[in-house]
Amino acid sequence: MSKRAAEILKPVNYFFSDALARYGAAHRATDWPDPHQQIRRFAELSRLFDLSRPFDLLDYGCGYGALLDYLTSRGSPVAYWGYDISHAMLAAARDNHKGMEDKFLAKLDKQTRYDYVVASGIFNRKMDIPLEEWDDIVRKTIEEFNALSSRGFAFNMLTAYRDPQRKQPHLYYGDPLHWFDLCFRKYSPNISLAHDYDLWDFTIIVRK
C-alpha cells in the first residue's frame, strides 16, 4: 500500500481499531450485524477454492482472523496468511491463533504469490472519503489482488441496488456490473457474480 493510500485510509483504520476495543474479537468489530451474515459471506467467498488439494491463501483485510477459524472448522486444506492495516486487529489475530503469529502480516511482500486472495467487507466503509478517491482505492486494491494471486481471487461489496432510503452516506455501494466488467476485461473471462444470497451485497469470483 502506498503512503498516500495509507493516509487516506486512516479514518477506516481508526474505526476498526476502535470497534475492536469496544466489542472484542467478534463479528461486530468487523462491522457485521450478526455472525450468521459474516459466515454466509465466507461461504460465498470460499466457492473460489479447489478443496481437492492443498492451497495457500492470503486473507486481505483479515481482521482478527475469523476466516481462518471458518476454514479450519471445515477442515479446509489451507495454508493461511492474513494481512491488515490495523495493528490492533493483527494483535488480536495473533493472540487468538497461538503458534501462527507470523502468519498475520502488517506489510506485504510484492514478490510473494498465493494461490488465492480473498477480501470480505474491506470496501464497505468509506467514512468521509470522497467517492472518486474511494473508487480509485477499490480499483487499485483489486489490481493488487490480481498481482498477488496465481489461481484466482474473490471479494464482496455492498450493492448499489440497495433501496435508496436505506443507504448510509459513510458506506460504499458498488455497481456489481461495473466491477464484473472490469474484472472480466482485465483479469480473466472465468468469472462469476453472485447476488443471490439474501444479503445486500454481491461477491465476485475470478479464476485464472
C-alpha positions in Angstrom: 0.0 0.0 0.0 1.3 3.4 -0.9 1.9 6.2 1.7 -0.9 8.2 0.0 -3.4 5.3 0.4 -2.4 4.7 4.0 -3.0 8.3 4.8 -6.4 8.3 3.1 -7.4 5.1 4.9 -6.5 6.4 8.4 -10.2 7.1 9.3 -11.1 3.5 8.3 -8.2 2.2 10.4 -9.3 4.2 13.4 -12.9 3.0 13.1 -12.0 -0.7 13.1 -9.4 -0.4 15.9 -12.0 1.4 18.0 -14.6 -1.2 17.2 -12.3 -3.9 18.3 -11.6 -2.1 21.6 -15.4 -1.8 22.2 -16.6 -5.3 21.1 -13.5 -7.5 21.3 -12.6 -10.1 18.7 -16.2 -10.7 17.4 -18.3 -10.0 14.3 -19.2 -6.5 15.4 -15.6 -5.5 15.5 -15.6 -6.0 11.7 -18.9 -4.2 11.2 -21.2 -7.2 10.6 -24.5 -7.0 12.5 -24.6 -10.7 13.3 -22.2 -13.7 13.0 -24.6 -15.5 10.6 -24.1 -12.8 8.0 -20.3 -13.0 8.4 -20.3 -16.7 7.9 -22.6 -16.5 4.9 -20.2 -14.2 3.2 -17.3 -16.5 4.0 -19.2 -19.3 2.4 -19.7 -17.3 -0.8 -16.0 -16.4 -1.0 -15.0 -20.0 -0.4 -16.6 -21.1 -3.7 -13.3 -19.8 -5.2 -11.3 -22.6 -3.6 -10.5 -26.0 -5.1 -10.7 -28.1 -1.9 -9.5 -31.3 -3.6 -5.9 -30.3 -2.9 -3.9 -28.1 -0.5 -3.8 -24.4 -1.3 -2.3 -21.2 0.2 -4.4 -18.2 0.8 -4.0 -14.5 1.6 -6.9 -13.1 3.6 -6.7 -9.4 2.6 -8.2 -7.4 5.5 -8.1 -10.3 7.8 -9.3 -8.5 11.0 -9.0 -10.8 14.0 -8.7 -14.0 11.8 -12.4 -15.1 11.6 -12.0 -16.5 8.1 -9.2 -18.7 9.3 -11.5 -20.1 12.1 -14.2 -20.7 9.5 -11.9 -22.6 7.2 -10.2 -24.6 10.0 -13.6 -25.6 11.4 -14.5 -27.1 8.0 -11.2 -29.0 7.5 -10.1 -26.9 4.5 -6.6 -27.9 3.3 -5.4 -24.3 3.6 -2.0 -22.7 4.3 -3.2 -19.3 5.6 -1.8 -15.8 5.7 -3.7 -12.7 6.8 -3.0 -9.1 6.1 -4.5 -6.0 7.7 -3.8 -2.2 8.0 -5.0 -2.2 11.7 -2.2 -3.2 14.1 -4.8 -3.6 16.8 -6.6 -6.2 14.6 -3.4 -8.0 13.9 -2.5 -8.1 17.6 -5.9 -9.7 18.3 -5.5 -12.2 15.5 -2.1 -13.2 16.9 -3.4 -13.5 20.4 -6.3 -15.8 19.2 -4.1 -18.0 17.0 -1.1 -19.1 19.0 1.6 -20.7 17.0 0.5 -18.8 13.9 1.6 -15.3 14.9 3.9 -14.9 11.9 1.0 -15.6 9.5 -0.6 -12.3 10.3 1.2 -9.6 8.3 1.3 -5.8 8.6 3.2 -5.5 5.3 3.0 -7.5 2.1 6.0 -8.7 0.1 5.1 -7.8 -3.5 7.2 -10.7 -4.8 5.2 -13.3 -2.9 2.3 -15.1 -4.7 -0.5 -17.0 -3.1 -2.8 -19.5 -4.8 -5.8 -17.4 -3.8 -6.5 -13.9 -2.4 -9.9 -13.1 -0.8 -11.3 -10.0 0.9 -14.5 -9.7 2.9 -16.0 -6.3 3.7 -13.0 -4.2 3.1 -14.6 -1.9 0.6 -17.8 -1.2 2.6 -16.9 1.6 5.0 -15.5 4.6 3.2 -16.3 7.1 6.0 -16.0 10.6 4.6 -13.5 9.8 1.9 -14.7 11.3 -1.4 -16.4 8.8 -3.7 -13.9 9.4 -6.5 -10.9 8.6 -4.3 -12.7 5.6 -2.9 -13.4 4.2 -6.3 -9.7 4.6 -7.1 -8.7 2.7 -3.9 -11.1 -0.1 -4.8 -9.7 -0.4 -8.3 -6.1 -0.4 -7.2 -6.8 -2.9 -4.5 -8.4 -5.3 -7.0 -5.3 -4.8 -9.1 -3.3 -5.9 -6.1 -5.5 -9.0 -5.6 -4.6 -10.0 -9.2 -0.9 -9.4 -8.8 -0.7 -11.4 -5.5 -2.7 -14.4 -6.7 -1.8 -17.2 -9.1 -5.0 -19.1 -9.2 -7.7 -16.5 -8.5 -9.2 -14.0 -6.2 -12.6 -13.1 -4.7 -14.1 -10.1 -2.9 -17.5 -8.8 -1.8 -19.1 -5.4 -1.7 -22.3 -3.7 -0.7 -24.6 -3.4 -3.7 -25.6 -0.2 -5.5 -29.1 -1.8 -5.9 -29.8 -1.3 -2.2 -33.0 0.7 -1.6 -32.0 4.4 -1.8 -33.7 5.2 1.5 -31.7 2.5 3.3 -28.3 3.7 2.0 -25.9 5.3 4.5 -23.5 8.1 3.5 -20.5 6.6 5.2 -20.8 3.3 3.3 -19.8 2.5 -0.2 -22.3 0.8 -2.6 -20.6 -0.7 -5.6 -22.2 -1.3 -9.0 -21.9 -5.0 -9.5 -22.0 -4.8 -13.3 -19.2 -2.2 -13.3 -16.8 -4.3 -11.2 -17.8 -7.6 -13.0 -17.0 -5.9 -16.3 -13.6 -4.5 -15.1 -12.5 -7.9 -13.8 -13.7 -9.7 -16.9 -11.9 -7.4 -19.2 -8.7 -7.0 -17.3 -8.1 -10.3 -15.4 -10.0 -13.3 -16.6 -13.1 -14.4 -18.5 -13.5 -17.2 -16.0 -15.5 -15.1 -13.5 -18.8 -15.3 -11.6 -21.0 -12.7 -9.9 -23.2 -13.8 -7.0 -26.1 -11.5 -6.0 -28.5 -14.2 -4.7 -27.7 -14.9 -1.1 -30.2 -12.7 0.7 -27.8 -10.0 1.8 -27.5 -6.5 0.3 -24.1 -7.2 -1.2 -22.5 -9.2 -4.0 -19.5 -11.5 -4.4 -17.2 -11.6 -7.4 -15.0 -14.7 -8.0 -12.2 -14.5 -10.6 -10.5 -17.8 -11.6 -7.3 -17.7 -13.7 
